[in-house]
Amino acid sequence: MQFKMNSKIIILLLVNILVCLAEIPIVINTWKFQHSAQKAWSVLNEGGDSALDALTAGCEVCQNEQCDFTVGFGGSPDENGETTLDAMIFDGDTMDMGAVGGIRSIKNVIKVARHVLERTEHSLLVGSLATQFAKSFGLPKEPLATNYSLNLWREWRLNNCQPNFWKNVEPDPKSKCGPYKPANFESESDVASKFDTGNHDTIGMIVISRRGHVVAGTSTNGAKFKIPGRVGDSPIPGAGAYADSKIGAAAATGDGDIMMRFLPSFLAVEQLRLGASPSKAAKIAITRIAERYPKFFGGIVVTDNKGEIGAACNGMEKFPFTVANERFPEGITKYVSCTDYTNK
């Protein structure tokens, strides 16, 4: 009898601990970008329902700090040495979104996405005409290349343009620069990922306000040495991020060319809808990709609308994500161990 009583007490304590871990308001973002989480949390607590403002401000910090040189200006040059930017904001209350892809010469790309969300009935604007749209709202046209990004590009050219994203072309893209033309043969598929912790493509952020307004968003400068015109998963709804205030949200990061084919953020939120925990939903989303691409590099953060968090990853040892809430207003970085599918 005493053992049964003690067991019940232990179970109740564990349940209480799990409940305490789920709390709103909350900010969650991919990677060790604590300044972004800290800023978003600060804005979130200024009063009112400021989830959209918090997410915008948090991503702006990462853009200005050039987080890991994979967010904002001055990073990830394409094959021409140019930096272009992608971003998205998804509103889980209205199921509206605003996104921009491949935009040139505008630094505050998350702000452009916000204008698409709030000032248009469109979901996604791309390229040079998106630059004109941004200018019409007073955002200045500025160069996105820096000495750092141009030096990266020059070194890449000196290294015979390795790595790159071409296949089935000639001259051989594994040893020579372009220009390329179609080959009369199919080259062997290169299964090695060109993404890693220094080329991971995104800050993904989720914000839940005190009243339960769930929003998610992304900002990135894309893949290093991408073919000009490439847009990754970040501005694609359900791929880079997805939110539903009735259910929760998810944000993904990594090899966007592969990940967008599986809509991992949408899949994770739908798993929440079916009753999965955030950890289980994250695992399902990553497993779905890894079953077909065992060596892909990527991670995902998932939360239900009560603030319980889950995360999963592949292609690295551990995946860091940052949380800010009432207990950790300065932001705290947590880690989840990744699953190795390469030997399965």
C-alpha positions as CSV (number, residue, x, y, z in Angstrom):
1,M,0.0,0.0,0.0
2,Q,2.8,2.4,0.9
3,F,4.6,1.6,-2.4
4,K,1.4,2.3,-4.3
5,M,0.9,5.6,-2.5
6,N,4.5,6.7,-3.2
7,S,4.1,5.7,-6.8
8,K,1.0,7.9,-7.1
9,I,2.8,10.8,-5.5
10,I,5.7,10.4,-7.9
11,I,3.4,10.3,-10.9
12,L,1.5,13.4,-9.7
13,L,4.8,15.2,-9.2
14,L,5.9,14.3,-12.7
15,V,2.7,15.5,-14.2
16,N,3.0,18.8,-12.3
17,I,6.5,19.2,-13.6
18,L,5.4,18.6,-17.2
19,V,2.5,21.1,-16.8
20,C,5.0,23.7,-15.5
21,L,7.1,23.3,-18.5
22,A,4.2,24.3,-20.7
23,E,3.6,28.1,-20.3
24,I,2.6,31.1,-22.2
25,P,3.5,33.8,-23.1
26,I,6.6,32.3,-24.8
27,V,9.2,32.9,-27.5
28,I,11.0,30.0,-29.2
29,N,13.6,30.3,-32.0
30,T,15.9,28.0,-33.8
31,W,19.6,28.0,-33.0
32,K,21.5,29.9,-30.3
33,F,20.2,33.3,-31.2
34,Q,19.5,34.5,-27.7
35,H,19.4,38.2,-28.5
36,S,16.5,37.6,-30.9
37,A,14.5,35.7,-28.3
38,Q,15.3,38.3,-25.7
39,K,14.1,41.2,-27.9
40,A,11.0,39.4,-28.9
41,W,10.2,38.6,-25.2
42,S,10.7,42.3,-24.3
43,V,8.3,43.5,-27.0
44,L,5.8,40.7,-26.1
45,N,5.6,42.1,-22.5
46,E,5.0,45.7,-23.5
47,G,1.3,45.2,-23.2
48,G,-1.6,44.3,-25.6
49,D,-1.5,41.5,-28.1
50,S,1.9,42.2,-29.5
51,A,2.8,38.7,-30.9
52,L,3.3,40.0,-34.5
53,D,5.4,43.0,-33.2
54,A,7.5,40.6,-31.0
55,L,8.2,38.3,-33.9
56,T,9.1,41.1,-36.2
57,A,11.4,42.7,-33.7
58,G,13.1,39.4,-32.8
59,C,13.9,38.6,-36.4
60,E,15.1,42.2,-37.0
61,V,17.7,41.7,-34.3
62,C,19.1,38.6,-36.1
63,Q,19.1,40.4,-39.4
64,N,21.0,43.3,-38.0
65,E,23.5,41.0,-36.1
66,Q,23.9,38.8,-39.2
67,C,23.3,35.7,-37.1
68,D,25.9,33.1,-38.1
69,F,26.0,35.0,-41.4
70,T,23.0,32.9,-42.5
71,V,20.5,35.7,-41.6
72,G,20.5,39.2,-42.9
73,F,22.8,41.1,-45.2
74,G,26.4,40.2,-45.9
75,G,26.2,36.4,-46.0
76,S,25.5,33.5,-48.2
77,P,26.5,34.9,-51.6
78,D,25.0,33.2,-54.7
79,E,27.1,32.2,-57.7
80,N,27.2,35.8,-58.9
81,G,28.4,37.0,-55.5
82,E,25.0,38.6,-54.7
83,T,23.2,38.2,-51.4
84,T,19.4,38.0,-51.6
85,L,16.9,37.5,-48.7
86,D,13.8,35.5,-47.9
87,A,11.3,35.9,-45.0
88,M,7.8,35.0,-43.8
89,I,5.3,35.8,-41.1
90,F,2.3,33.4,-40.5
91,D,-0.6,34.6,-38.3
92,G,-2.2,31.7,-36.5
93,D,-5.3,33.7,-35.6
94,T,-6.3,34.7,-39.1
95,M,-4.4,32.0,-41.1
96,D,-3.0,34.9,-43.2
97,M,0.6,35.1,-44.2
98,G,3.1,37.5,-45.8
99,A,6.3,36.4,-47.4
100,V,9.1,37.6,-49.7
101,G,11.6,35.5,-51.6
102,G,14.8,36.4,-53.4
103,I,14.5,40.1,-52.6
104,R,17.4,42.4,-53.5
105,S,18.8,45.5,-51.9
106,I,16.5,45.6,-48.9
107,K,18.0,44.8,-45.5
108,N,14.8,44.6,-43.3
109,V,13.3,41.6,-45.1
110,I,11.0,40.6,-42.2
111,K,9.5,44.1,-42.3
112,V,8.7,43.6,-46.0
113,A,7.0,40.3,-45.1
114,R,4.9,42.2,-42.5
115,H,3.8,44.7,-45.2
116,V,2.8,41.8,-47.5
117,L,0.8,40.4,-44.6
118,E,-0.9,43.6,-43.6
119,R,-1.1,45.7,-46.8
120,T,-1.9,43.2,-49.5
121,E,-4.2,40.3,-50.2
122,H,-1.2,38.3,-51.6
123,S,0.9,35.8,-49.7
124,L,4.3,35.9,-51.4
125,L,6.2,38.5,-53.4
126,V,9.6,37.7,-55.1
127,G,12.6,39.2,-56.7
128,S,13.3,42.7,-57.9
129,L,9.7,43.7,-58.0
130,A,9.4,42.9,-54.4
131,T,12.2,45.4,-53.9
132,Q,10.0,48.0,-55.6
133,F,7.2,47.1,-53.2
134,A,9.4,47.5,-50.2
135,K,10.6,50.9,-51.4
136,S,7.0,52.1,-51.7
137,F,6.7,51.7,-48.0
138,G,9.8,53.7,-47.3
139,L,12.3,50.9,-46.8
140,P,15.7,52.1,-48.1
141,K,17.5,50.4,-51.0
142,E,20.9,49.4,-49.7
143,P,23.6,47.0,-50.9
144,L,23.4,43.6,-49.2
145,A,27.0,42.5,-50.1
146,T,29.9,43.1,-47.7
147,N,33.6,42.6,-47.8
148,Y,33.0,39.3,-45.9
149,S,30.4,38.0,-48.4
150,L,32.5,39.0,-51.4
151,N,35.6,37.4,-50.0
152,L,33.6,34.2,-49.5
153,W,32.6,34.3,-53.1
154,R,36.1,35.0,-54.4
155,E,37.5,32.1,-52.4
156,W,34.8,29.9,-53.8
157,R,35.6,30.9,-57.3
158,L,39.3,30.2,-56.7
159,N,38.3,26.7,-55.4
160,N,36.7,25.8,-58.8
161,C,33.3,26.8,-57.5
162,Q,33.1,24.0,-54.9
163,P,30.6,23.2,-53.6
164,N,27.7,24.0,-55.9
165,F,24.2,22.9,-56.7
166,W,24.5,21.8,-60.3
167,K,24.0,18.3,-61.7
168,N,23.6,16.7,-65.2
169,V,25.6,19.5,-66.8
170,E,28.9,20.0,-68.4
171,P,31.7,20.9,-67.7
172,D,31.7,18.6,-64.7
173,P,30.3,20.8,-61.8
174,K,32.2,18.8,-59.3
175,S,35.5,20.1,-60.5
176,K,34.9,23.2,-62.7
177,C,33.0,26.5,-62.7
178,G,30.3,27.3,-65.3
179,P,28.8,28.5,-67.4
180,Y,27.2,25.1,-67.8
181,K,25.1,23.4,-70.5
182,P,23.0,20.3,-70.4
183,A,25.0,17.0,-70.5
184,N,24.1,14.0,-72.6
185,F,24.4,11.8,-69.5
186,E,23.2,11.7,-65.9
187,S,25.8,12.3,-63.3
188,E,25.9,10.3,-60.1
189,S,23.6,11.7,-57.5
190,D,25.6,13.6,-54.8
191,V,23.9,12.5,-51.6
192,A,26.2,14.5,-49.3
193,S,24.4,17.5,-47.8
194,K,25.8,21.0,-48.6
195,F,24.3,22.3,-45.4
196,D,25.8,22.2,-42.0
197,T,25.9,24.3,-38.8
198,G,27.6,27.1,-40.7
199,N,25.1,27.0,-43.7
200,H,21.8,26.2,-42.0
201,D,19.7,28.7,-43.8
202,T,17.2,30.3,-41.2
203,I,16.1,31.8,-38.0
204,G,12.7,30.3,-37.4
205,M,10.7,31.9,-34.6
206,I,7.4,31.1,-32.8
207,V,5.7,33.6,-30.5
208,I,2.6,33.0,-28.3
209,S,1.0,35.9,-26.5
210,R,-0.6,35.8,-23.1
211,R,-4.1,35.5,-24.7
212,G,-2.9,32.7,-27.0
213,H,-2.2,34.5,-30.3
214,V,0.2,32.1,-32.1
215,V,2.5,33.5,-34.8
216,A,5.5,32.0,-36.6
217,G,8.1,33.4,-39.0
218,T,11.4,33.0,-40.6
219,S,14.3,35.2,-42.0
220,T,17.3,34.0,-44.0
221,N,19.8,34.8,-46.7
222,G,19.5,31.4,-48.1
223,A,22.1,28.8,-49.1
224,K,25.7,29.7,-49.7
225,F,26.7,29.7,-53.4
226,K,23.1,28.9,-54.5
227,I,22.2,29.2,-58.2
228,P,20.9,32.8,-58.7
229,G,17.1,32.8,-58.4
230,R,16.9,30.0,-55.9
231,V,14.4,30.4,-53.1
232,G,14.4,28.0,-50.2
233,D,11.8,26.7,-47.7
234,S,11.8,29.8,-45.4
235,P,9.1,31.8,-47.2
236,I,7.0,28.7,-48.1
237,P,4.0,28.2,-45.8
238,G,4.1,24.8,-44.0
239,A,7.8,24.4,-44.9
240,G,9.7,27.2,-43.1
241,A,7.0,27.8,-40.6
242,Y,3.3,27.3,-39.8
243,A,0.9,28.4,-37.1
244,D,-2.6,27.9,-36.0
245,S,-3.7,29.5,-32.7
246,K,-6.2,26.7,-32.1
247,I,-3.4,24.1,-32.2
248,G,0.2,25.4,-32.1
249,A,3.1,26.2,-34.4
250,A,6.3,24.9,-35.9
251,A,9.4,26.4,-37.5
252,A,12.1,24.4,-39.5
253,T,15.7,25.1,-40.5
254,G,18.3,23.3,-42.5
255,D,18.5,22.0,-46.1
256,G,15.5,24.0,-47.5
257,D,15.6,22.4,-50.9
258,I,14.9,19.0,-49.4
259,M,12.7,20.1,-46.5
260,M,10.2,22.1,-48.5
261,R,9.2,18.9,-50.3
262,F,7.8,17.5,-47.1
263,L,6.2,20.6,-45.5
264,P,7.6,19.6,-42.1
265,S,6.1,22.6,-40.2
266,F,2.6,21.9,-41.5
267,L,3.0,18.2,-40.8
268,A,4.1,18.8,-37.2
269,V,1.1,21.1,-36.5
270,E,-1.3,18.6,-38.0
271,Q,0.2,15.9,-35.8
272,L,-0.5,18.1,-32.8
273,R,-4.1,18.4,-34.1
274,L,-4.3,14.6,-34.1
275,G,-3.2,14.4,-30.5
276,A,0.6,14.0,-30.7
277,S,2.8,15.7,-28.2
278,P,5.1,18.5,-29.5
279,S,8.1,16.1,-29.1
280,K,6.3,13.3,-31.0
281,A,5.1,15.7,-33.7
282,A,8.7,17.0,-34.2
283,K,10.0,13.5,-34.5
284,I,7.4,12.5,-37.0
285,A,8.2,15.5,-39.2
286,I,11.9,14.8,-39.2
287,T,11.5,11.1,-39.7
288,R,9.3,11.6,-42.7
289,I,12.2,13.4,-44.4
290,A,15.0,11.2,-43.1
291,E,13.3,8.0,-44.4
292,R,13.9,9.3,-47.9
293,Y,17.0,11.4,-47.4
294,P,18.9,9.8,-44.5
295,K,21.8,12.3,-44.7
296,F,19.7,15.5,-44.9
297,F,20.6,18.3,-42.4
298,G,17.8,20.0,-40.5
299,G,15.9,20.6,-37.4
300,I,12.4,21.7,-36.2
301,V,10.9,23.3,-33.1
302,V,7.3,22.6,-32.3
303,T,5.0,24.0,-29.6
304,D,1.3,23.5,-28.8
305,N,-0.8,26.5,-28.0
306,K,-0.2,26.1,-24.3
307,G,3.6,26.4,-24.7
308,E,4.8,22.8,-24.4
309,I,7.8,22.5,-26.6
310,G,9.3,19.7,-28.7
311,A,12.2,19.5,-31.1
312,A,13.9,17.0,-33.4
313,C,16.8,17.0,-35.9
314,N,18.9,15.0,-38.3
315,G,22.4,15.3,-39.8
316,M,24.1,16.8,-36.7
317,E,24.8,15.7,-33.2
318,K,22.6,18.1,-31.3
319,F,20.2,20.9,-32.4
320,P,20.1,24.1,-30.3
321,F,17.0,26.2,-29.9
322,T,16.3,29.2,-27.6
323,V,13.4,29.8,-25.3
324,A,12.4,33.0,-23.6
325,N,9.5,33.1,-21.0
326,E,8.8,34.5,-17.6
327,R,11.4,32.2,-16.0
328,F,14.0,33.0,-18.6
329,P,13.4,36.5,-19.9
330,E,17.0,36.8,-21.2
331,G,16.5,33.6,-23.2
332,I,18.0,30.1,-22.5
333,T,19.4,27.8,-25.2
334,K,18.4,24.2,-25.0
335,Y,19.6,21.2,-27.0
336,V,18.0,18.1,-28.4
337,S,20.0,15.1,-29.5
338,C,19.5,14.1,-33.2
339,T,18.7,10.8,-34.6
340,D,21.2,9.1,-37.0
341,Y,19.3,7.6,-39.9
342,T,22.3,6.9,-42.0
343,N,22.8,3.4,-40.6
344,K,19.2,2.4,-40.7
